Amino acid sequence: MEFVIDPKLPLLQNTDVENKVVLLRVDHNVVKEGRIRDPYRIDQTIGTIFNIVERGGRLIIMTHVGRPRDNVTGKIDVNESTSVKPIVEYLENKLHTKIFMPRFKVEGDRGIKSIDTSVNLAIKKLKDKKIGAIYLPNTRWFRGEETDSSEREDFSLQLAGLADVFINDAFGSWQPHVSTSVITKHLPSFAGYLMQSEILNLYQVLQPKRPFLAVIAGAKYSTKIGPLYEIYNKVDTLILGGVIYNTYLCAKYDVKIKGISESDIEAAKKLVDMDAENNKIFELPFFYESDTMEGKFEGKYRLRSIKDLKKGMELNYILDIAEKSFEDPKISEAINSARTIFVNAVMGFTPHFIEGSAALDRKIDQNVEAHKLYGGGDTLQEFKDLCPGLYLSVFDNSKYYFFTGGGAVLKAIEAGTPYGIEPVKALIENGGKAT
């Protein structure tokens, strides 16, 4: 089946960027404590960056990094741990060009109020090709980025004043903030190549070849309820891991597992009832119970089986899936027979409990016929950390696709369409032309 982009979505390749200043929103949110942990999301935008420059466009790039804004107090913590500086240094080395980072006045814990005229000289140098690009400070350092106040509109107009065209290549940045959504009201706006690739591959999840298997895990059940029910309705087989699986076990077997809330258990009963009729959930039979979350200490963790679970039983933390779960005939057959496999899951509590995630990735790789799609974020990071050789061997394999944003994938699944993410909807509504 060949998937195509909805013709209503305005595309980068259909707009003229020659001699134009192009404001490019990317998802380069890869900095942790001032260092790049994994440059994958940066590398995936190189194609869009090259295309714009090769066609004569002059680039101003922007991304968010981390969560410097306190959602309760509204205070913005501007410091090096959420700076774009490591990203700029990486791109300069990668692209062999000079990238300018403007500095704007920071007003204490209120962040940056505005983009001032000091950037104008840099834009002139950009147009004269004396610098290769401009990279704006972390968008979440700006007061207007996440607020609902009048500063939101002010910031969008300031951004629009910098450029002639807006390109959104930040599929992973699904929140409807100024730099992803509101900006489309003021500039001709288009989807970049990474955005297009993510959308096309989402079709493989939303309109999969069957049998369709999904593996879903998460740190909190309540945050995955919406997408989980949508995925359940689409799959032939569902395998759960992490806290989601623990919550499901509590709800089904009427047991208590340390760390699982009563409210989440109550919510999971709906899934248990759904599966009583449809039998789509294949339970991983062996897992590790631990007395502590501080580490994997001899004598303080033990192998458990589904068969051990009795009504009213109280267990300590369940922190990983045992490798032999994936050799269980029922689980093994489900994985081997699938023709589409979607994985948004870390099976164990890292960094100490890693057996389940590594075993899952190796088992899935044995199915050479299936299309294998991995959510971004922690799912991809664990794949790379635990199975580096396997990851390198399949990186360019057409049967694999690694999304850059796991949360965005789940949002699209919940909406039932690749175009259900707010920033993508904003591009469609804008139609390529500013109002």
Secondary structure, 3 states (H helix, E strand, C coil): CCCCCCCCCCEHHHCCCCCCEEEEECCCCCEECCEECCCHHHHCCHHHHHHHHHCCCEEEEECCCCCCECCCCCCECCCHHHCCHHHHHHHHHHHCCCEECCCCCECCCECECCCCCCHHHHHHHHHCCCCCEEECCCHHHECCCCCCCHHHHHHHHHHHCCCCEEEECCCCCCCCCCCCCHHHHCCCEEECHHHHHHHHHHHHHHCCCCCEEEEEEECCCHHHHHHHHHHHHHCCEEEEEHHHHHHHHHHHHCCEECCCCHHHHHHHHHHHHHHHHHCCECCCCEEEEECCCCCCCCCCEEEEEHHHCCCCCEECEEEEECHHHHHCHHHHHHHHHCCEEEEECCCCCCCCCCHHHHHHHHHHHCCCCCEEEECCCHHHHHHHHHCHHHHHHHCCCCCEEECCCHHHHHHHHHHCCCCCCHHHHHHHHHCCCCC
